[in-house]
Amino acid sequence: MARFSQNLAFCLIISLFRVSNGSWIDRTSNTIHKLVRNIEPTWNEVSDEVQSILSAIPKRGSNLLEFFNNASTGNFSESEVGKPLFLTPLLESNKVSQARKQAKVGEISAIPSYTGFMTVNKKFNSNMFFWYVPAAFNAETAPLVVWLQGGPGGSSLFGFFVEHGPFYVDKEINLRLRPTSWALTYNMLYIDQPVGTGFSFTDSEKGYAKNQDDVARDLYNFMQQFYKMFPELLQNELYITGESYAGKYVPAISYKIHQENKKGTQPKLPLTGLAIGDGLCDPENQLAYGEFIFQIGLVDEKDRDIIKDISKVIKGYIRAKDWPKAARVYDNVIDYFENKTQLSFYYNYLLSDQPDTFTYYTQWLEKPSVRKDIHVGNLKYSDISMKVHQYLYEDMPKTIKPWLETLLDANYKVMIYNGQLDVIIAYPATEHFIANLNWQGKSQYNNASRLVWKVGGDVAGYAREVGNFRQVMVRNAGHILPYDQPKWAFDMMQRFIHGKSFGDKA
């Protein structure tokens, strides 16, 4: 799981794994059950005792940090790699044509695209890297689809190269065209955010995002500059999309755009909809892991009950708004689960290890010619930023539920989708979260029939539809859904954006 760091998002159940000593489970099981029964009347005492128990769990080795931390720094001469391209000064001087000309990606591909940095906070010199690819067909009218990776701290270039961008990198570290790319029919914008992620950076510790308000503020600043550079896109629909921890980012920036549009901020951004894949949105209501993990055979009934009890402890901390303790227990829960199952890949429960293809692109990005062509110079690249994770640590147990409810009631198009084989953000957890959303269409959604979705005669998954809301489960796919089922993921996006029912034939 080269993707998203050891964090809450993953904490929820990344945890499934390993306590190699069965007797340790026996000794702690009864204690945890007892603590949970007494949790409300003696909360302070219970929290300390639970923390003590969980801290005794055997810790993971260094393999996880190696798995996540593919940070690299260019070590080439300026003549080889050039300089990073900062576009904000050009845009502020109204040199839009010059900005576009300089941002054009060099000779790595005949497909036109643009890269560079937007400064989102001058005081701290915070800069966001982006890669924009106009649609191969009908770019003049195609929607703009923004892709945000999870983490927190995951680079959106993972989505670009591994999931649905126009290219992928093969095992010989050569660039290849992806046959089923979202960039065929959509103007795709991949953003490394929050600052500190991927090629994005800040010169100050104060520049890092500490909550979703910070995330939304910086992203909105970026989007305002992006539309100044590409003003023609203001006539096209805008969709904000992402996966995993972007289950928070996507509603955060969408809500920010909604509020700024209501205030009359110019330019008015043409937000039309948002899509969240296998997303962490509301941790309190997405902790229903014990039963799911038991049903797929990764734990026995004893471990299932322990997981359920620890989840109650976490919920208690969340309800008490004790974010540091909620976050710490999440982290320890990860260790418990991982030690229990001996698994290192929880994005698809049919696999024991991440595919090698997940990391090929990071080697390609180190080529001097590539660095020069995409305008990053010698800047450090972090596939997953532990610093970003660190600063958003206490944000992880928090919810974006009220923002999503507002967006649903404002009648934006909304799609929430899951892979059937995902463990980290399992389908039942998403169902439980949706069931707890309070919005005008709640009753209709609860009574909606489940549709069978077919692509080319194959059953691709199942969906429920109410007004502009779509909830989709994709068969035979895990957390990195477009990688597992590229054709079905593309069809899913087509149906969502163009308003075609999942019950209709492909």
C-alpha positions in Angstrom: 0.0 0.0 0.0 2.4 2.6 -1.2 -0.3 5.1 -0.8 -1.4 6.5 2.4 0.5 6.8 5.6 0.1 5.1 9.0 -2.7 7.3 9.9 -6.2 7.4 11.0 -7.6 7.0 7.6 -5.9 3.7 7.6 -5.9 3.3 11.2 -9.5 2.3 11.1 -8.4 -1.1 10.2 -5.1 -1.1 8.7 -5.0 -2.6 12.0 -6.1 -6.0 11.2 -3.0 -7.8 11.7 -0.8 -9.8 13.7 -0.6 -10.4 17.5 1.5 -13.5 17.0 1.0 -14.5 20.6 -2.5 -15.9 21.1 -2.1 -15.9 24.9 -1.7 -12.1 24.8 -5.1 -11.9 23.2 -6.6 -14.1 25.8 -5.1 -12.0 28.6 -6.3 -8.7 27.2 -9.7 -9.6 25.9 -11.5 -9.8 29.2 -9.8 -6.6 30.4 -10.9 -4.7 27.4 -14.5 -6.0 27.6 -14.5 -4.9 31.3 -13.2 -1.5 30.5 -15.8 -0.9 27.8 -18.6 -1.9 30.1 -17.4 0.7 32.6 -16.3 3.3 30.0 -19.0 6.0 30.6 -19.0 6.3 34.4 -15.2 6.3 34.8 -14.0 7.7 31.5 -10.7 9.2 32.6 -9.5 6.1 34.4 -10.7 3.9 31.6 -8.9 5.9 28.9 -5.5 5.6 30.7 -6.0 1.9 31.2 -7.0 1.2 27.6 -4.0 3.2 26.4 -1.8 1.1 28.7 -3.2 -2.1 27.2 -2.9 -1.1 23.6 0.6 0.2 24.1 1.7 -3.4 25.0 0.8 -4.5 21.5 3.9 -5.6 19.5 5.0 -2.8 17.2 5.4 -3.1 13.5 8.8 -3.2 12.0 10.4 -0.7 9.7 8.7 -2.2 6.6 5.7 0.1 6.8 7.8 3.3 6.8 9.7 1.9 3.8 6.4 1.1 2.2 5.1 4.6 2.5 8.1 6.8 2.5 9.4 6.9 -1.1 10.8 10.4 -0.6 13.5 11.4 -3.1 15.5 14.5 -3.8 17.0 15.4 -7.2 20.8 15.7 -7.1 21.5 17.0 -10.5 23.0 20.2 -12.0 20.6 23.0 -13.0 21.6 22.5 -16.6 20.2 18.9 -16.4 17.0 19.5 -14.5 16.2 23.2 -14.9 14.4 25.3 -12.2 11.0 24.9 -10.6 8.4 26.9 -12.4 6.5 29.3 -10.1 3.5 30.7 -12.0 1.9 33.0 -9.4 4.2 36.0 -10.3 3.3 35.7 -13.9 -0.4 35.5 -13.2 -0.3 38.5 -10.9 1.4 40.4 -13.7 -1.4 39.3 -16.0 1.1 37.4 -18.2 -1.3 34.5 -18.7 -0.1 33.6 -22.1 3.5 33.5 -20.9 2.5 31.3 -17.9 0.7 28.8 -20.1 3.6 28.7 -22.6 6.2 28.1 -19.8 4.0 25.5 -18.1 3.7 23.3 -21.1 5.3 19.9 -20.4 8.3 19.2 -22.6 9.2 16.4 -24.9 8.2 13.4 -22.7 4.9 12.9 -24.6 3.0 14.2 -27.6 0.0 14.6 -25.4 -0.3 18.3 -24.4 -0.2 19.0 -20.6 0.8 21.6 -18.1 2.8 21.5 -14.9 4.1 24.1 -12.4 3.6 25.6 -8.9 1.0 28.0 -7.5 2.0 29.9 -4.4 -0.9 29.6 -2.0 0.7 31.4 1.0 3.4 34.0 0.4 4.2 34.5 4.0 5.3 30.9 4.4 6.3 30.4 0.8 3.8 27.5 0.4 3.5 26.2 -3.1 1.3 23.6 -4.7 2.4 21.5 -7.7 -0.1 20.5 -10.3 -0.3 18.5 -13.6 -3.2 19.5 -15.9 -4.1 17.3 -18.9 -6.8 18.7 -21.3 -9.2 16.1 -22.5 -8.2 14.2 -25.7 -11.7 14.7 -27.1 -13.8 17.9 -26.9 -11.6 19.6 -24.4 -13.4 22.9 -25.1 -16.6 21.6 -23.5 -15.4 18.7 -21.3 -15.8 19.0 -17.5 -12.8 19.8 -15.4 -12.2 16.9 -13.0 -9.9 17.6 -10.0 -8.3 14.5 -8.5 -7.1 14.6 -4.9 -5.1 11.7 -3.4 -5.6 10.6 0.2 -3.2 10.0 3.0 -3.0 12.5 4.5 0.1 13.2 2.5 -0.4 11.0 -0.6 0.8 12.5 -3.9 -1.9 12.8 -6.5 0.7 11.7 -9.0 -0.1 8.2 -7.8 -3.6 8.6 -9.2 -2.1 10.1 -12.4 0.4 7.2 -13.0 -1.2 4.2 -11.3 -5.0 4.8 -11.6 -6.4 6.9 -14.4 -4.0 9.4 -15.9 -3.0 9.4 -19.5 0.3 7.5 -18.8 1.6 4.7 -16.7 5.2 3.5 -16.1 6.2 -0.1 -16.9 8.7 -2.2 -15.1 11.5 -1.0 -17.4 10.7 2.5 -16.1 9.4 3.6 -19.5 6.4 5.8 -20.0 3.4 4.2 -21.7 -0.1 5.4 -22.8 -2.9 4.1 -20.7 -5.7 2.7 -22.9 -8.5 3.6 -20.4 -7.8 7.0 -19.1 -10.2 9.5 -17.6 -8.2 12.1 -19.6 -9.8 10.8 -22.8 -13.1 12.6 -22.1 -12.3 14.9 -19.1 -10.0 17.8 -18.5 -8.0 16.2 -15.6 -6.3 18.3 -12.9 -4.0 16.4 -10.4 -2.9 18.5 -7.4 -0.2 17.6 -4.8 -1.9 18.8 -1.7 -1.8 19.7 1.2 1.5 21.6 0.9 4.3 19.2 1.8 2.8 16.4 -0.4 4.5 15.2 -3.5 6.4 18.0 -5.1 4.5 20.7 -3.1 6.3 22.4 -0.3 6.4 25.1 2.3 9.3 26.9 3.9 7.7 27.1 7.3 6.3 24.7 9.8 3.4 27.1 10.0 2.6 26.5 6.4 1.3 23.0 6.9 -2.4 22.3 7.1 -3.7 21.4 10.6 -7.3 20.9 9.7 -9.8 20.8 6.8 -10.3 24.5 7.0 -6.6 25.0 6.2 -6.8 22.4 3.4 -9.8 24.1 1.9 -8.3 27.6 2.2 -5.1 26.7 0.4 -6.9 24.6 -2.3 -9.4 27.5 -3.0 -6.5 29.9 -3.4 -4.9 27.4 -5.8 -8.2 27.1 -7.8 -8.6 30.8 -8.1 -5.1 31.1 -9.7 -5.7 28.0 -11.9 -8.8 29.6 -13.4 -6.9 32.8 -14.0 -4.5 30.7 -16.0 -7.2 28.8 -17.8 -10.3 31.1 -17.8 -12.0 29.3 -20.6 -12.7 26.4 -18.1 -15.1 28.7 -16.2 -17.6 27.7 -18.8 -17.2 24.0 -18.1 -18.6 21.9 -15.3 -16.3 21.3 -12.3 -16.1 18.1 -10.4 -14.0 17.5 -7.3 -13.0 13.9 -6.8 -10.6 11.8 -4.8 -10.2 8.7 -2.6 -9.4 7.5 0.9 -8.5 10.5 3.1 -9.7 12.7 0.3 -13.1 11.7 1.7 -12.4 14.7 3.9 -10.5 16.9 1.3 -13.3 16.6 -1.4 -16.2 17.8 0.8 -13.9 20.4 2.4 -13.0 22.2 -0.8 -16.4 21.7 -2.3 -18.1 23.3 0.8 -15.5 26.1 0.6 -16.4 26.8 -3.1 -20.1 26.6 -2.2 -19.7 29.2 0.5 -17.6 31.5 -1.6 -20.0 31.3 -4.5 -22.8 32.2 -2.1 -20.9 35.3 -1.0 -20.3 36.4 -4.5 -16.6 35.8 -4.6 -15.3 36.2 -8.2 -14.7 34.4 -10.3 -17.6 32.1 -9.4 -16.3 28.5 -9.7 -18.6 26.2 -11.7 -18.9 23.5 -9.1 -21.3 20.8 -10.3 -20.5 17.8 -8.3 -18.2 15.7 -6.2 -17.2 12.0 -6.0 -15.5 10.2 -3.1 -14.0 6.7 -3.6 -13.4 4.4 -0.5 -13.3 7.6 1.6 -12.8 8.3 5.2 -15.5 11.0 5.9 -16.9 10.3 9.4 -14.7 8.1 11.6 -17.3 7.7 14.4 -19.7 6.1 12.0 -17.1 4.2 10.0 -15.8 2.1 12.8 -18.0 -0.9 12.0 -15.0 -3.2 11.2 -15.2 -6.1 13.6 -18.0 -7.9 11.9 -16.8 -7.2 8.4 -13.3 -8.6 9.1 -14.8 -11.6 10.8 -17.1 -12.3 7.9 -14.3 -12.4 5.4 -12.3 -14.7 7.6 -9.4 -12.5 8.6 -10.1 -12.8 12.4 -12.0 -15.1 14.6 -15.0 -14.3 16.8 -12.7 -13.5 19.8 -10.7 -10.9 17.8 -13.9 -9.6 16.3 -15.3 -8.8 19.8 -12.0 -7.1 20.8 -12.1 -4.9 17.7 -15.7 -3.9 18.4 -14.8 -3.0 22.0 -11.8 -1.0 21.0 -14.0 0.8 18.5 -16.3 1.8 21.3 -13.4 3.3 23.2 -12.4 5.3 20.1 -16.0 6.5 19.7 -16.0 7.6 23.3 -12.9 9.8 22.8 -14.5 11.2 19.6 -17.7 12.1 21.4 -15.7 13.7 24.2 -13.8 15.7 21.4 -10.5 14.3 22.9 -8.8 14.2 19.5 -5.3 13.4 20.6 -6.4 10.3 22.5 -8.7 9.2 19.7 -5.8 9.5 17.3 -3.4 7.6 19.6 -5.8 4.7 20.1 -6.4 4.5 16.4 -2.6 4.2 15.9 -2.3 1.5 18.4 -5.3 -0.4 17.0 -3.4 -0.5 13.7 -0.6 -2.3 15.4 -3.0 -4.7 17.1 -4.7 -5.7 13.8 -1.5 -5.8 11.7 0.2 -8.1 14.2 -2.9 -10.3 14.2 -3.2 -11.1 10.5 0.4 -10.8 9.3 -0.9 -9.0 6.2 0.9 -5.9 4.8 -1.7 -4.9 2.1 -5.1 -3.9 3.2 -6.4 -2.3 0.0 -7.5 -5.6 -1.4 -8.1 -8.6 0.8 -7.3 -11.0 -2.0 -3.7 -9.8 -2.1 -1.0 -10.2 0.5 1.4 -7.6 -1.0 1.1 -4.4 -2.9 1.7 -4.7 -6.7 5.2 -3.7 -7.8 3.6 -1.4 -10.4 2.6 1.0 -7.6 6.2 2.3 -7.3 7.5 2.3 -10.9 6.5 5.9 -11.5 8.6 7.3 -8.6 11.7 6.0 -10.3 10.6 7.6 -13.6 10.2 10.9 -11.8 13.9 10.9 -10.9 15.1 11.0 -14.5 16.8 14.4 -15.1 15.0 14.9 -18.4 11.7 14.2 -16.8 12.4 16.7 -14.0 13.3 19.3 -16.5 10.2 18.7 -18.7 7.7 18.9 -15.7 9.4 22.0 -14.2 10.3 20.7 -10.8 14.1 21.1 -10.9 15.9 19.5 -7.9 12.9 19.7 -5.5 12.2 16.8 -3.2 9.4 14.4 -4.1 7.5 12.5 -1.4 5.1 9.8 -2.5 3.7 10.0 1.0 4.6 12.8 3.4 4.9 11.9 7.1 5.2 15.6 7.9 1.8 16.3 6.4 0.4 13.3 8.3 1.9 14.6 11.5 0.3 18.0 11.2 -3.1 16.5 10.4 -2.9 13.9 13.1 -5.6 15.4 15.3 -7.8 16.1 12.3 -8.1 12.4 11.6 -10.9 11.5 14.1 -13.0 14.5 13.0 -16.0 14.4 10.7 -16.9 16.4 7.6 -20.5 15.1 7.8 -22.2 18.5 8.2 -20.5 19.9 5.1 -21.5 16.9 3.0 -25.1 17.2 4.2 -25.1 20.8 3.1 -23.8 19.9 -0.3 -26.4 17.2 -0.7 -29.2 19.5 0.2 -27.8 22.1 -2.2 -28.5 19.6 -4.9 -24.9 19.1 -6.2 -24.2 15.8 -7.9 -22.7 13.5 -5.3 -21.3 10.0 -5.7 -19.8 7.8 -3.0 -18.3 4.6 -4.2 -16.5 1.6 -2.8 -14.6 -1.4 -3.9 -16.0 -4.7 -2.7 -12.6 -6.0 -1.7 -11.4 -3.0 0.3 -10.5 -3.5 3.9 -9.3 -0.1 5.0 -12.5 1.7 4.1 -14.8 -1.3 3.8 -18.2 -1.1 2.1 -20.2 -1.7 5.2 -18.4 1.2 6.9 -19.5 3.5 4.1 -23.1 2.2 4.2 -23.2 2.9 8.0 -21.9 6.4 7.4 -24.4 7.2 4.7 -27.2 5.8 6.9 -26.3 8.5 9.5 -26.4 11.4 7.1 -29.2 13.8 7.7 -30.4 15.3 4.5 -33.6 15.9 2.6 -33.3 12.7 0.5 -32.6 10.4 3.4 -36.0 8.7 3.5 -36.0 8.3 -0.3 -32.5 6.8 -0.2 -33.4 4.3 2.5 -36.3 3.1 0.4 -34.5 3.1 -2.9 -34.1 -0.2 -4.8 -30.6 -1.4 -5.4 -29.8 -1.4 -9.1 -27.7 -4.0 -10.9 -25.0 -2.2 -12.9 -23.6 -4.0 -16.0 -20.8 -3.1 -18.4 -20.5 -5.2 -21.6 -22.8 -7.9 -20.2 -20.7 -8.3 -17.0 -22.1 -7.3 -13.6 -19.8 -4.4 -12.6 -21.5 -3.7 -9.3 -24.6 -2.3 -7.6 -26.0 1.2 -7.0 -28.7 3.2 -5.3 -29.9 6.5 -6.9 -31.9 9.3 -5.3 -32.0 12.6 -7.2 -28.4 13.7 -7.8 -27.0 11.2 -5.3 -25.3 8.0 -6.3 -24.0 5.3 -4.0 -22.0 2.6 -5.9 -20.3 -0.7 -5.0 -17.8 -2.0 -7.6 -17.3 -5.7 -7.7 -13.8 -7.3 -7.7 -12.1 -4.0 -6.8 -10.2 -2.8 -3.7 -9.2 0.5 -2.3 -7.3 1.5 -5.4 -10.4 0.9 -7.4 -9.5 2.4 -10.9 -6.4 0.3 -10.8 -8.3 -2.9 -10.1 -11.2 -2.2 -12.5 -10.2 0.6 -15.0 -13.0 0.0 -17.5 -15.7 -0.2 -14.9 -14.3 2.9 -13.0 -14.4 4.8 -16.3 -18.0 3.7 -17.0 -18.9 4.7 -13.4 -17.6 8.2 -13.9 -19.3 8.5 -17.3 -22.7 7.6 -15.8 -22.2 9.9 -12.8 -21.1 13.0 -14.8 -23.6 12.5 -17.6 -26.5 11.6 -15.4 -27.0 8.1 -16.9 -28.7 5.6 -14.5 -26.6 2.7 -13.3 -29.6 0.5 -14.2 -29.3 1.3 -17.9 -27.3 -0.7 -20.4 -23.7 0.4 -21.1 
